[in-house]
Amino acid sequence: MAEDLLIATRKGLFALDSGNAGAAPRCLGFLGDPVSSVLYDPRDGTLYAALNLGHFGHKLHRSDDFGTSWQELAPPAFTAAGNGESGGDKAPSVNFVWTLVAGGSDQPGRLWAGTLPGALFRSDDRGESWHLIESLWNQPSRKDWFGGGYDDPGIHSIIVDPQDSRKLTVGISCGGVWLSEDGGESWQLGGKGLAADYMPPDRIDDPSIQDPHRLAVCAADPSRVWCQHHCGIFRSDDGGRSFVVIDKAAPSGFGFAVVVHPAEAETAWFVPAVKDECRVPVDGRFVVTRTRDGGASFEALSQGLPQGTAYDLVYRHALDVDGRGERLAMGSTTGALWLGQNGGETWSLLSAHFPPINQVAFRET
Amino acid sequence: MPRVTFTANLQRHLDCPSLDVEGGRVVEVLAAVFAQRPMLRSYIVDDQGRLRRHVNVFVNNVMISDRDGLGDPVGPEDEVFVFQALSGG
């Protein structure tokens, strides 16, 4: 079986054949460097890696041969303010790319990038050039956005409707849920019903300052949107315009990641932690929670996961489900990588020795 | 003509030998460098041309003071050093 799992870590990009027990991960490049996002584009087989080098800024690389060779591309960037030689200390600069997403199957070469600060960029030429989506950047409510975990707000979720690639759903921490039906030309603020208990009472339900940690939709029914929010789990049945709170998840509704079954909109998975100010598994028991009835009930899936002595945290991009909804993969900030079978009913440890994991992604070919 | 020398840490990422370039201020010296090696630009300055927060530039033995405008003067015999700050883990 081919290497079907990509692992973007704080110290390199790796691939692994998850179907081959005992297979060693292979470094695809950038050993020692933080990989903030990886994208395997199933439309043309291209592999993209976004780096956050810290000292030397963020970078973008592309490979046409699955990591045998890489080409560095000019990364998404703001236009210089142009008042002579620099823009002073207020003009924006991209910190790093938080998520890279392929456009629709009818949009060859189109890519989307979400960055810190909270900007959306589009490429129509496989990452050769990037364009700021000014219609979102210039939203008046952007002045109210703020950072969640980072100093700046950031775009971490970009969902291209699999049935209509003009429809986009974007999640911003902390700037709410934004919807476009015309490929990013115009935007509507969704997220009615989300609740932020980190705000003064009169602004708890303000959609423009919500912290959706991660958004995910059902591929077969994109109107069904799941949200792992800073303050719990929410579900939308109208494409992200409005949400209802789901308060049945035990042991906790706090977490970062969510994935949805590609064919069953009622089925979603989460990886809980204690709470905002204590980001470790409840009682050291590492579990994945699953609902199969739209959030009316949850199971805590633990078979094969460490119970009682685990302090793993799974970031928002570090949980993935395959195209059939049967296998899951997740990686933790303490460098452990697990594979879940049968919808997560059993888990096996693939490696306990990765660097901190930013993202895992099945490579669907 | 000023000489510009780069930290060996940058060599990990891309080729950047020392270069002799024209310019009377740091901004002009670096612009001349970037004209020869465009990919180097984003490693040293941000989208707005400001020195990256964890990159330090010295003219001879003195760290530059104008990190946003890069207006520090450079003499024909001076050497400009591009270093990285000490941080990370």
Interface residues (C-beta under 8 A of the other chain):
Chain A: G32 L53 G54 H55 F56 G57 H58 K59 E72 A74 P75 A77 F78 T79 A80 A81 G84 E85 S86 G87 G88 D89 A91 P92 S93 V94
Chain B: N9 L10 R12 H13 L14 V27 M39 S42 Y43 I44 D46 D47 Q48 G49 R50 R52 H54 V55 D68 G69 L70 G71 Q84 A85 S87 G88
